[in-house]
Amino acid sequence: MADALYLSLWYPNLRLAALAEKLTAVLGEFARHGGEPLVYSATVWPVSWQEAPVFQRVYGRVVQAAGADGPVQLGAEPRAAVDDALELLHEDYAYEFQIGWSLWELEEPAARRRKATADPLTALHFTQDDKSLRLVGAGPDAGGEATADPSTSPSLRSGSAQEDNALAEPRWVLTPRLVRVTGFGPLFDDGTYEQEGHIRIDFGNDTPFLEEEAELDSNAARLMAENVRRLVDLTNGVEKASGATARLLWSELGESLAQRLSARLGKGN
């Protein structure tokens, strides 16, 4: 069963005024470890999670055409997003940021069929095959394997045997997900930072690290190991960059990811 995965970071004698520096350092590490350089959104929560946000700004995270000036990437630099949110600096506030991070995930046939019928300029994703990693469904401006007329491409032509076969089996796809990075004021939600860290990273579900329903062949094991490596590298990176003195990788159900992974790989042997 999938579980939610978190990383908590603590800092000695952290003053509220120093939280912005720590958050900026953590967010800046994502681009170095399989993530995106720009922040998608910022939200400020007062007092507890039960209250309505007092600030929310969605910067976006896609590339849009901008006429003669070329493409424009939406999103905010980590420092700018943190400065926006922490203008409302209070001891009983929490500051949440969303940023993109990519992991290998198993895409089911139904989801891939929906993508195959979508506009090829919007269905951007990485796929893994025996030879290379390639960008599919991308237009010429995206730098991918573009086809001027999709109807002439065997891989995109509707109803072809090649397409039907390709869409019939699950496929590993390098998929971006939004990760939440939250900095806690010392009085937010009755001092939640004591248990969950001055900064907490919510990675979402742990399915990409285990894929418990998938067949565990050599390719699956290799890509799951790549996901774990990305997680370890990011964990080490944010700890070092932000100067954390304690960290804890934990799950909502209290189960150890390392133990579950060991059991998963043992079943495949």
Backbone bond lengths (Angstrom), bond angles and torsions (degrees), N, CA, C in turn:
res aa  C-N    CA-C-N  psi(-1)  N-CA   C-N-CA  omega(-1)  CA-C   N-CA-C  phi
1 M - - - 1.456 - - 1.524 109.61 -
2 A 1.330 115.56 135.38 1.465 120.21 -178.71 1.523 110.60 -66.08
3 D 1.316 116.03 147.00 1.456 122.70 -178.73 1.526 108.34 -132.75
4 A 1.326 117.18 152.30 1.461 121.70 176.75 1.524 109.41 -80.62
5 L 1.336 116.81 137.82 1.458 122.53 -174.56 1.528 109.89 -116.48
6 Y 1.334 115.70 134.93 1.465 121.36 -177.38 1.526 110.41 -133.26
7 L 1.335 114.70 156.29 1.458 122.21 169.19 1.519 107.73 -127.21
8 S 1.332 116.40 124.60 1.462 121.77 178.22 1.526 109.77 -107.72
9 L 1.335 115.82 139.39 1.466 122.66 -179.37 1.521 109.11 -126.64
10 W 1.338 115.97 136.23 1.456 121.68 177.94 1.527 110.12 -122.96
11 Y 1.343 114.92 150.99 1.467 121.69 -178.15 1.532 108.23 -131.95
12 P 1.334 117.99 137.85 1.470 120.03 -177.24 1.524 111.78 -69.97
13 N 1.338 115.60 130.10 1.465 121.74 174.36 1.533 112.67 51.51
14 L 1.329 115.61 42.70 1.470 119.46 -176.83 1.519 110.91 -70.71
15 R 1.330 115.70 125.43 1.449 121.40 173.55 1.522 109.28 -90.34
16 L 1.320 115.38 148.76 1.463 119.61 -176.67 1.524 111.40 -57.70
17 A 1.315 117.62 -35.42 1.466 120.87 -178.37 1.521 112.07 -65.17
18 A 1.343 117.76 -21.58 1.465 121.36 -179.20 1.534 112.51 -90.00
19 L 1.337 117.67 -3.73 1.464 120.37 -176.96 1.526 111.15 -64.15
20 A 1.328 117.47 -35.86 1.473 120.58 -178.83 1.519 111.22 -60.74
21 E 1.315 117.07 -43.04 1.463 120.67 179.18 1.525 111.41 -62.03
22 K 1.335 116.88 -41.82 1.461 121.07 -179.32 1.528 111.02 -66.77
23 L 1.314 116.57 -43.60 1.470 120.23 179.85 1.524 111.13 -63.55
24 T 1.327 117.00 -42.33 1.463 121.02 179.04 1.522 110.90 -61.67
25 A 1.326 117.25 -41.10 1.463 121.05 179.61 1.522 111.30 -65.45
26 V 1.332 117.12 -41.97 1.469 120.61 179.76 1.521 110.44 -65.17
27 L 1.318 118.03 -48.74 1.469 121.58 -179.12 1.530 111.23 -62.43
28 G 1.319 116.95 -34.41 1.460 120.44 -179.22 1.509 114.14 -68.20
29 E 1.339 118.03 -18.70 1.455 121.12 -178.97 1.528 113.27 -78.56
30 F 1.309 118.38 -19.14 1.465 120.00 -175.70 1.523 111.60 -62.46
31 A 1.317 117.70 -40.96 1.467 120.74 -178.99 1.525 111.37 -63.38
32 R 1.314 118.29 -24.42 1.467 122.32 -179.21 1.522 112.35 -85.89
33 H 1.328 117.45 -9.91 1.465 119.89 -173.46 1.528 111.56 -137.03
34 G 1.331 115.43 52.15 1.458 120.58 173.87 1.516 115.03 83.26
35 G 1.325 117.28 13.32 1.454 119.92 -179.03 1.509 112.66 -114.94
36 E 1.307 115.98 -170.61 1.454 122.73 -177.65 1.528 110.53 -99.84
37 P 1.323 118.04 152.77 1.461 120.39 -176.89 1.521 113.97 -81.73
38 L 1.339 117.43 -19.43 1.457 120.84 -173.46 1.523 111.33 -111.92
39 V 1.316 115.23 148.55 1.458 122.70 -178.71 1.526 109.79 -84.21
40 Y 1.334 115.56 136.22 1.463 120.74 -178.50 1.529 111.81 -80.42
41 S 1.324 117.56 -44.33 1.466 119.63 -176.64 1.523 110.89 -154.64
42 A 1.328 115.40 162.17 1.464 122.46 175.99 1.524 108.19 -136.57
43 T 1.341 115.44 136.44 1.464 121.55 -179.35 1.521 108.99 -137.85
44 V 1.321 116.80 139.05 1.463 121.88 178.45 1.525 108.41 -116.00
45 W 1.349 115.38 123.30 1.459 122.14 -178.66 1.530 109.31 -107.28
46 P 1.323 119.00 127.00 1.466 120.66 178.58 1.536 112.01 -93.31
47 V 1.289 116.84 137.60 1.469 125.14 167.77 1.527 113.16 70.56
48 S 1.356 118.43 -57.76 1.468 121.53 -178.52 1.520 108.93 -160.07
49 W 1.347 115.14 172.07 1.462 119.83 -179.58 1.531 112.29 -68.26
50 Q 1.316 117.40 -16.08 1.467 120.26 -178.57 1.532 112.38 -78.06
51 E 1.324 116.61 -15.13 1.462 120.04 -179.15 1.531 111.30 -86.32
52 A 1.321 115.38 156.26 1.468 120.47 176.42 1.525 109.79 -74.80
53 P 1.339 118.28 146.33 1.467 120.47 177.95 1.524 111.71 -59.05
54 V 1.324 116.21 144.92 1.464 120.76 175.34 1.527 111.03 -96.98
55 F 1.323 116.20 -9.32 1.467 121.31 178.50 1.516 108.21 -154.35
56 Q 1.317 117.29 136.40 1.465 121.20 174.00 1.521 108.99 -154.35
57 R 1.320 115.34 130.43 1.456 120.28 177.91 1.520 109.12 -138.86
58 V 1.315 116.27 127.28 1.462 122.21 178.03 1.520 107.63 -104.57
59 Y 1.312 115.98 115.81 1.469 121.11 -178.07 1.527 111.59 -89.12
60 G 1.332 117.44 -25.26 1.455 121.69 -177.98 1.513 111.80 94.69
61 R 1.352 115.99 174.22 1.460 118.77 -177.70 1.515 112.98 -155.47
62 V 1.343 119.30 22.65 1.452 121.38 -179.09 1.520 109.89 -116.77
63 V 1.323 115.10 165.76 1.462 120.85 175.65 1.522 108.28 -98.34
64 Q 1.313 116.19 125.22 1.452 121.32 179.60 1.520 110.56 -118.42
65 A 1.329 116.11 147.91 1.458 120.28 177.38 1.517 109.35 -67.54
66 A 1.323 115.52 142.31 1.469 119.94 -179.65 1.522 110.55 -131.77
67 G 1.309 116.67 42.27 1.450 121.32 176.29 1.514 112.58 64.02
68 A 1.331 115.61 -138.01 1.458 120.86 -174.84 1.521 112.26 -68.70
69 D 1.305 116.69 -18.78 1.457 120.05 -178.38 1.530 113.06 -79.70
70 G 1.320 117.47 -6.05 1.454 120.82 179.54 1.509 111.97 87.19
71 P 1.338 117.02 -175.37 1.465 120.97 -175.84 1.523 112.38 -70.54
72 V 1.317 115.14 149.56 1.451 122.04 177.43 1.520 108.45 -122.44
73 Q 1.316 117.30 126.49 1.454 121.37 179.31 1.524 109.26 -92.21
74 L 1.332 115.41 121.04 1.446 120.22 179.22 1.525 110.24 -77.49
75 G 1.315 115.98 157.26 1.450 121.29 -178.23 1.510 109.41 126.79
76 A 1.349 115.15 168.13 1.465 120.44 -179.11 1.514 110.01 -121.36
77 E 1.325 116.30 143.08 1.457 120.21 172.22 1.532 108.73 -58.92
78 P 1.349 117.67 143.53 1.464 119.44 -178.36 1.524 113.64 -50.62
79 R 1.323 117.80 -45.06 1.462 119.85 -179.01 1.520 111.50 -62.04
80 A 1.333 117.56 -41.99 1.462 120.78 -178.94 1.523 110.93 -66.45
81 A 1.337 117.38 -42.16 1.463 120.46 179.76 1.521 111.08 -64.66
82 V 1.327 116.50 -42.08 1.465 120.31 179.40 1.525 110.24 -65.60
83 D 1.317 117.54 -42.77 1.462 120.45 178.66 1.525 111.32 -61.17
84 D 1.342 116.80 -40.08 1.466 120.64 178.37 1.524 110.72 -59.19
85 A 1.322 115.67 -50.24 1.455 120.47 -174.26 1.524 112.69 -71.78
86 L 1.311 116.68 -39.89 1.460 119.81 -174.30 1.532 113.89 -85.73
87 E 1.326 116.42 10.03 1.463 118.20 166.37 1.526 109.67 -61.48
88 L 1.345 115.75 -31.28 1.463 122.11 175.91 1.524 107.91 -94.39
89 L 1.311 117.55 74.42 1.456 121.82 -173.94 1.531 110.13 -93.25
90 H 1.329 114.93 109.87 1.463 121.03 179.63 1.530 109.33 -137.81
91 E 1.302 116.34 149.28 1.454 120.77 -177.30 1.523 112.78 -68.38
92 D 1.331 117.61 -22.19 1.468 119.73 -179.05 1.531 112.31 -107.57
93 Y 1.337 116.76 29.37 1.463 122.12 176.62 1.528 109.97 -112.21
94 A 1.329 115.04 154.72 1.468 122.12 170.99 1.517 108.19 -120.13
95 Y 1.338 116.21 144.28 1.468 122.34 -173.34 1.529 108.86 -121.98
96 E 1.316 115.24 110.22 1.466 121.30 -173.43 1.526 110.98 -109.87
97 F 1.328 115.63 133.90 1.466 122.05 178.61 1.521 108.70 -127.70
98 Q 1.326 115.83 142.88 1.461 120.97 174.85 1.526 109.08 -111.51
99 I 1.336 114.88 137.14 1.457 121.04 -179.28 1.527 108.35 -145.66
100 G 1.330 116.79 148.51 1.460 121.11 -176.66 1.519 113.14 -79.36
101 W 1.336 115.54 142.36 1.467 123.20 176.82 1.522 107.13 -146.47
102 S 1.329 117.99 133.76 1.467 121.37 -173.32 1.524 112.26 -106.43
103 L 1.328 114.95 137.54 1.462 123.32 175.76 1.521 108.98 -136.12
104 W 1.339 116.02 154.96 1.456 120.75 173.50 1.525 108.92 -73.20
105 E 1.327 116.18 125.95 1.457 121.30 178.22 1.522 109.31 -133.12
106 L 1.323 114.90 154.93 1.458 120.48 -178.78 1.520 109.01 -88.16
107 E 1.312 115.59 115.54 1.453 120.89 -179.46 1.524 109.38 -92.16
108 E 1.307 115.94 124.29 1.459 120.46 -178.63 1.532 110.86 -75.28
109 P 1.339 117.64 154.81 1.472 120.82 -177.21 1.522 113.82 -54.99
110 A 1.339 117.65 -40.12 1.467 119.77 -177.49 1.522 111.18 -61.21
111 A 1.338 116.73 -41.62 1.464 120.20 179.58 1.519 110.52 -66.47
112 R 1.333 117.27 -38.12 1.459 119.41 -178.33 1.529 110.99 -71.85
113 R 1.319 117.28 -32.06 1.460 119.17 176.26 1.524 110.83 -64.53
114 R 1.333 116.26 -38.41 1.465 118.79 177.97 1.517 110.48 -63.96
115 K 1.340 117.10 -40.08 1.464 120.37 179.04 1.525 111.02 -66.47
116 A 1.331 116.44 -35.11 1.463 119.88 -176.43 1.520 111.82 -66.81
117 T 1.335 116.37 -25.31 1.467 119.29 -179.94 1.524 112.12 -95.38
118 A 1.342 116.64 -2.37 1.464 120.08 179.63 1.513 110.46 -81.59
119 D 1.327 115.16 170.50 1.455 121.31 174.41 1.523 108.73 -59.22
120 P 1.348 119.60 122.34 1.458 120.87 -177.35 1.522 113.87 -61.43
121 L 1.328 117.79 -18.74 1.464 119.57 179.07 1.523 111.65 -79.16
122 T 1.345 118.09 -14.76 1.457 120.11 -178.99 1.518 112.06 -108.97
123 A 1.326 118.36 -14.65 1.463 121.16 -178.41 1.520 110.06 -90.41
124 L 1.306 116.42 71.20 1.459 122.03 -176.45 1.520 109.65 -95.91
125 H 1.319 116.89 120.74 1.451 119.94 174.73 1.515 108.78 -162.14
126 F 1.318 116.65 157.55 1.446 122.09 177.49 1.519 109.50 -94.25
127 T 1.338 115.98 142.19 1.448 119.74 173.72 1.513 109.07 -124.38
128 Q 1.331 114.75 159.85 1.463 120.76 -178.35 1.515 108.62 -114.84
129 D 1.337 116.98 130.04 1.452 120.11 172.47 1.518 108.39 -132.67
130 D 1.311 117.31 -172.67 1.452 120.40 -173.22 1.521 113.14 -70.25
131 K 1.305 118.05 -20.25 1.461 120.44 -172.21 1.519 113.63 -103.56
132 S 1.325 118.04 -42.52 1.453 118.58 -171.92 1.514 110.12 -162.73
133 L 1.320 115.36 173.21 1.445 122.31 169.96 1.510 106.61 -97.86
134 R 1.312 117.34 134.09 1.450 118.54 -177.33 1.525 109.68 -142.10
135 L 1.308 116.08 152.48 1.452 122.36 177.72 1.515 107.55 -92.70
136 V 1.326 116.30 122.76 1.457 119.52 -177.88 1.518 109.17 -116.45
137 G 1.345 115.21 156.87 1.444 119.86 179.66 1.513 112.76 71.41
138 A 1.325 118.47 20.32 1.463 120.88 -176.00 1.516 110.36 -105.35
139 G 1.313 115.13 144.96 1.447 120.50 175.41 1.512 111.03 -80.98
140 P 1.310 118.83 174.03 1.458 122.88 -177.75 1.520 113.17 -57.86
141 D 1.351 117.96 -34.79 1.463 120.14 -178.73 1.510 112.58 -72.49
142 A 1.334 117.93 -15.92 1.462 120.02 -178.17 1.514 112.25 -88.89
143 G 1.306 118.78 -6.72 1.457 121.26 177.12 1.507 113.31 78.44
144 G 1.332 117.80 17.80 1.452 120.19 -177.38 1.512 111.40 -98.78
145 E 1.325 115.29 -164.78 1.452 121.14 178.18 1.522 108.17 -84.79
146 A 1.317 117.44 85.52 1.453 121.56 -172.29 1.527 110.85 -88.67
147 T 1.334 115.50 150.47 1.450 122.74 174.32 1.523 107.25 -124.75
148 A 1.322 117.00 125.84 1.459 120.07 -175.99 1.517 111.52 -59.10
149 D 1.326 116.66 -40.04 1.457 121.27 -179.91 1.518 108.04 -125.51
150 P 1.359 119.10 102.59 1.447 120.47 -176.96 1.522 113.95 -57.37
151 S 1.325 117.84 -25.93 1.459 119.51 -177.96 1.513 112.27 -68.95
152 T 1.350 118.37 -16.95 1.455 121.10 -179.93 1.516 112.29 -95.25
153 S 1.308 118.00 -3.74 1.468 121.53 -177.23 1.516 110.53 -90.90
154 P 1.365 119.10 123.80 1.461 120.31 178.49 1.514 112.27 -58.05
155 S 1.346 118.16 -31.10 1.460 119.81 -176.46 1.517 112.34 -77.98
156 L 1.365 118.53 -17.29 1.443 121.30 -177.70 1.526 112.60 -114.29
157 R 1.344 118.86 -13.13 1.455 121.58 -174.61 1.519 110.57 -66.17
158 S 1.306 117.30 124.59 1.455 122.34 -178.11 1.519 110.96 -62.74
159 G 1.326 115.91 136.37 1.449 120.60 173.69 1.505 115.21 84.81
160 S 1.330 120.54 -1.15 1.453 121.47 -178.77 1.516 110.43 -74.48
161 A 1.327 116.21 152.02 1.466 120.82 178.85 1.517 110.46 -63.33
162 Q 1.333 116.21 -36.86 1.462 120.00 179.75 1.522 110.64 -62.22
163 E 1.322 116.04 -42.92 1.459 119.58 179.97 1.517 111.05 -66.70
164 D 1.338 116.24 -44.18 1.464 119.62 -179.23 1.512 111.56 -60.18
165 N 1.326 116.45 -42.36 1.458 119.92 179.18 1.522 111.51 -66.26
166 A 1.334 115.74 -40.76 1.458 120.48 -178.08 1.519 111.61 -66.02
167 L 1.337 116.42 -34.74 1.455 120.50 -176.21 1.525 112.95 -87.08
168 A 1.317 117.75 -5.42 1.460 121.13 -174.91 1.515 113.29 -83.35
169 E 1.323 117.72 -18.15 1.455 121.45 -176.51 1.537 110.72 -117.39
170 P 1.340 116.45 149.30 1.472 118.97 174.31 1.527 110.46 -61.29
171 R 1.308 116.42 150.21 1.461 121.50 -179.54 1.514 109.45 -138.11
172 W 1.328 116.05 140.49 1.466 121.13 176.30 1.521 109.40 -76.10
173 V 1.323 115.91 129.08 1.461 122.75 -176.43 1.519 108.82 -130.03
174 L 1.331 117.02 134.49 1.453 121.44 175.10 1.526 107.66 -76.69
175 T 1.321 116.11 103.85 1.455 122.35 -167.09 1.531 111.92 -112.00
176 P 1.332 118.16 126.38 1.468 119.94 175.29 1.520 110.86 -75.98
177 R 1.318 115.44 138.22 1.463 121.30 174.95 1.523 107.99 -129.42
178 L 1.319 116.34 154.49 1.452 120.49 177.21 1.521 109.66 -89.73
179 V 1.321 115.68 123.16 1.457 123.43 178.98 1.522 108.35 -103.47
180 R 1.320 116.96 140.71 1.467 121.74 179.12 1.526 110.25 -100.24
181 V 1.322 115.33 128.51 1.469 122.54 175.63 1.524 106.56 -116.57
182 T 1.329 116.94 118.97 1.460 121.29 -174.05 1.521 111.06 -123.65
183 G 1.325 116.07 128.68 1.457 121.92 173.36 1.522 109.30 -104.29
184 F 1.342 117.15 132.80 1.459 121.49 -175.02 1.525 112.04 -106.80
185 G 1.340 115.87 130.68 1.444 119.71 166.96 1.525 108.72 -68.63
186 P 1.329 118.85 154.86 1.465 121.28 -173.70 1.520 114.72 -63.31
187 L 1.328 118.38 -22.58 1.462 120.74 -177.67 1.528 112.71 -105.46
188 F 1.324 118.24 1.95 1.461 120.11 -179.05 1.523 110.36 -66.21
189 D 1.328 116.16 130.27 1.467 122.99 175.31 1.536 111.74 49.88
190 D 1.335 115.31 48.28 1.473 122.14 177.60 1.527 112.52 59.82
191 G 1.334 115.62 43.54 1.460 119.57 175.72 1.516 114.27 71.56
192 T 1.339 116.58 43.71 1.466 120.37 -178.22 1.522 112.88 -61.96
193 Y 1.339 117.63 -20.44 1.464 120.46 -178.57 1.526 112.15 -61.65
194 E 1.334 117.04 -27.03 1.462 119.89 -178.21 1.521 111.22 -61.52
195 Q 1.339 116.42 -37.44 1.465 121.09 179.89 1.523 112.70 -93.40
196 E 1.333 117.41 -33.12 1.468 120.31 -170.21 1.526 113.70 -112.01
197 G 1.333 117.98 1.65 1.446 120.86 175.66 1.518 113.10 98.86
198 H 1.337 115.65 154.43 1.459 119.04 170.75 1.530 109.98 -63.11
199 I 1.338 115.35 -34.41 1.462 122.01 173.93 1.521 108.25 -129.80
200 R 1.326 115.92 133.52 1.466 121.50 178.49 1.525 109.30 -123.29
201 I 1.320 116.17 133.88 1.462 121.93 175.22 1.524 108.30 -107.70
202 D 1.315 115.89 123.36 1.465 122.80 177.81 1.529 107.29 -101.37
203 F 1.345 116.11 107.52 1.462 120.98 -177.43 1.519 113.21 -82.48
204 G 1.315 118.58 -8.46 1.460 120.82 -173.18 1.520 110.23 87.30
205 N 1.319 117.54 -159.37 1.469 119.53 -177.17 1.530 111.06 -73.70
206 D 1.336 114.03 156.77 1.470 119.98 -175.70 1.525 113.51 -92.60
207 T 1.327 117.10 14.71 1.465 121.07 -177.33 1.529 113.57 -54.97
208 P 1.348 120.44 -42.75 1.478 119.07 -178.27 1.522 114.56 -61.40
209 F 1.322 117.95 -21.31 1.463 120.54 -178.77 1.530 112.39 -87.95
210 L 1.344 116.08 -13.73 1.463 119.39 -174.23 1.530 112.99 -127.19
211 E 1.346 116.93 -41.54 1.475 122.31 -177.21 1.534 110.06 40.29
212 E 1.304 115.21 61.80 1.463 121.33 -171.36 1.523 113.71 -65.85
213 E 1.328 116.81 -21.10 1.465 119.45 -179.72 1.528 112.49 -91.96
214 A 1.324 117.36 -7.47 1.468 120.70 -175.73 1.522 111.31 -90.00
215 E 1.328 115.22 155.73 1.462 120.50 173.88 1.529 108.76 -69.31
216 L 1.321 116.57 129.70 1.456 120.75 -174.96 1.530 109.40 -92.53
217 D 1.337 116.45 80.22 1.453 120.39 174.99 1.523 108.76 -95.30
218 S 1.320 117.03 -176.73 1.464 120.43 -175.61 1.524 111.65 -64.47
219 N 1.326 117.03 -35.27 1.459 120.15 -179.94 1.523 111.00 -68.32
220 A 1.328 116.63 -43.65 1.461 120.55 178.28 1.523 110.68 -62.37
221 A 1.320 116.89 -44.19 1.467 120.68 179.87 1.525 110.90 -61.58
222 R 1.338 116.52 -39.10 1.462 120.55 -179.24 1.527 111.41 -66.11
223 L 1.335 117.04 -42.03 1.459 119.88 -177.57 1.529 111.54 -75.64
224 M 1.336 116.86 -33.57 1.460 119.49 173.34 1.526 109.90 -63.56
225 A 1.337 116.60 -40.10 1.465 120.61 177.37 1.523 111.08 -63.94
226 E 1.337 117.23 -35.77 1.463 121.11 177.17 1.529 110.13 -64.76
227 N 1.345 117.00 -40.42 1.462 120.25 176.40 1.524 111.55 -61.51
228 V 1.337 115.91 -43.29 1.464 119.76 179.41 1.525 110.13 -63.94
229 R 1.333 116.88 -39.88 1.468 120.17 178.55 1.525 110.38 -62.07
230 R 1.332 117.31 -41.60 1.463 120.75 177.83 1.530 110.70 -61.82
231 L 1.325 115.84 -40.60 1.457 120.20 179.19 1.526 111.12 -64.68
232 V 1.322 116.71 -45.85 1.466 120.95 179.99 1.522 110.58 -63.65
233 D 1.331 116.78 -45.29 1.465 120.27 -179.37 1.531 111.62 -62.74
234 L 1.333 116.10 -41.93 1.458 119.31 179.33 1.523 110.71 -66.70
235 T 1.325 116.66 -41.93 1.467 120.54 178.77 1.521 111.30 -59.79
236 N 1.324 115.87 -46.90 1.469 119.67 178.09 1.527 111.16 -64.59
237 G 1.331 115.84 -38.74 1.458 120.37 -177.88 1.512 112.80 -64.74
238 V 1.347 117.09 -47.44 1.463 118.86 -177.71 1.525 111.24 -69.83
239 E 1.326 116.96 -33.29 1.460 119.68 177.55 1.531 110.84 -63.16
240 K 1.324 116.08 -47.30 1.459 120.06 -177.76 1.530 111.92 -69.82
241 A 1.335 116.26 -46.16 1.470 120.03 -175.52 1.524 112.46 -64.81
242 S 1.326 116.83 -34.59 1.463 119.82 -175.94 1.523 113.14 -96.16
243 G 1.331 116.86 -6.15 1.460 120.00 177.71 1.517 114.23 75.21
244 A 1.331 117.64 28.87 1.464 120.61 179.03 1.527 110.18 -67.24
245 T 1.320 115.80 143.10 1.466 120.53 178.55 1.517 112.10 -104.65
246 A 1.328 116.99 -9.19 1.469 121.20 176.31 1.519 108.26 -149.80
247 R 1.315 115.30 145.64 1.464 120.32 178.44 1.515 108.60 -145.67
248 L 1.321 115.51 156.70 1.466 120.41 178.18 1.516 108.80 -149.68
249 L 1.328 116.77 122.72 1.459 122.42 172.57 1.525 106.58 -94.21
250 W 1.307 117.05 120.38 1.464 120.04 -173.22 1.524 110.67 -143.07
251 S 1.323 115.61 165.27 1.457 121.38 -178.74 1.517 109.78 -122.44
252 E 1.298 115.36 159.52 1.461 121.08 -177.25 1.521 111.34 -65.06
253 L 1.332 117.43 -35.03 1.461 121.32 -179.25 1.526 112.65 -88.87
254 G 1.332 116.59 -0.95 1.448 120.01 176.56 1.517 115.41 81.36
255 E 1.323 118.17 10.12 1.460 121.47 -179.97 1.523 110.24 -91.78
256 S 1.316 117.11 144.36 1.456 122.24 -179.68 1.526 109.93 -78.83
257 L 1.333 115.67 127.74 1.458 119.52 177.26 1.521 110.40 -63.30
258 A 1.332 117.50 -39.23 1.465 120.72 -179.60 1.528 111.24 -62.06
259 Q 1.321 117.10 -41.69 1.462 120.23 -179.97 1.526 111.21 -69.01
260 R 1.325 116.32 -40.52 1.468 119.54 178.87 1.521 110.73 -65.74
261 L 1.336 116.52 -39.32 1.457 120.12 178.62 1.517 111.04 -66.02
262 S 1.318 117.12 -41.33 1.457 121.01 177.90 1.515 111.27 -61.45
263 A 1.340 116.75 -42.51 1.456 120.40 178.39 1.516 111.11 -66.16
264 R 1.331 116.65 -38.79 1.469 121.62 179.72 1.524 111.32 -63.14
265 L 1.327 116.26 -46.56 1.471 120.02 -179.38 1.530 110.61 -69.00
266 G 1.318 116.40 -31.78 1.462 119.56 178.19 1.513 111.96 -65.81
267 K 1.339 116.82 -36.12 1.461 120.67 178.52 1.505 111.78 -67.40
268 G 1.350 115.82 -26.38 1.466 118.95 -177.78 1.498 113.34 -82.78
269 N 1.346 118.42 -10.50 1.462 121.61 -177.58 1.516 111.36 -88.49
